[in-house]
């Protein structure tokens, strides 16, 4: 079930994060290593940590959807640190060891963010949304059809059991709809992230030219003649 899977994933994430922190503090991962040597030592561990974080995040969004924004933000901070670590090691540089030092700083930062994400994982695991928790429990009951079918009950109780089964089925349908809604939110967040990367600051538009005074002169009309006042234009054909 989702909670059992989440428990196993969170435990493995914690163990791997501790392993990474130990490798940094004991010098197994060393900032003075050439970039490719540093990556070879860290590749397996950092790649697995990123996969585990993604899996944990998906289950956290199901177990506590009301905290979706906070979960996404904490996950992104950790994941981005690991991504930066790899990207910096693979970029060309006249000073490769400078890349190693910069990448190593990103790795340390990722460990700090990973610790914050781990605290969030524990909080969701220990305190899932009450409504979602109840829905998951009823879903387990529904899946254990044999146990429900073999119950012998008086005829007077039968209508109550039927209503209960309908309610359980409705809750199961609601859970499926909720999972789809969470997936839609995740896709929208990814789309916003992709669009933000393509955002470009628009170039300032040149100031518009001021209207020419000649046009005003051409459109200038003479005031109407006062009573008893004559103009030369009155005598033209």
Phi, psi and omega in degrees: 000167187298323181288323177293317178298318180298320178298317179292317180295317181295323178294317179293322177299315180298317181296316180291324178295318177297321178299316179296316179297322178294318179298326179289313185288331181270355177090005175298320171256119191233133186290347179266004174286149172302151185308314184289328176291320178296319180294320180299324180284332185257347190304305185300315184290314182290324178295316179294321179298320180294320178295316180295321179297319178297315180295319178296317181300317181300319180284329176294323179294331177282317185284333181215069184296337180293344178252026185303317182296313180295322179295314180297318182296315181292319178297315182298322180297318179290312183297321181294326177297318178292322178295316179298320179304312181292313185298320181294321180295330184266357180275148180288142181203147176287343180233084183303323181293332174294323176297319180298317180295317180294317179295322180296323176297320178295325179292318176300318179297321179296323179295319178297313179295326178295324177295321177294319179295323178296320177298321177293321177301313180297320181295317179292320181296320182277334183225066177293166178302128182304318181296313180295321179299318179291321178297318179294322179295316179293328177296320177298320178297318180296321181290337176273062188298323182302318181296320182288319185293326186278000179287129176261128183219154176298158181299328180293335180272341185304313178301324179294320178294321179296318177296321179298317180295323177295319179296320179296317179296322177296319178294322178297317177297320179296323179295318178298317178297322179295319179297320177295320180296320178297319179297322179294320178298318180298318180294322178294320178297316178299320180296320178296321179295318179295318181293324180295328179290331181270001183291133179234139178289123181294144178291142180295137181281139180296144180299137181291146181288142180292144179299139182291143180290337182297322182296321179297321181295320181295323182274358182291129179252142176288144177295149180299143182295141175288160180298124179088000181257133183249148176238158182295328183295341180288342182261359179278150179285000000 
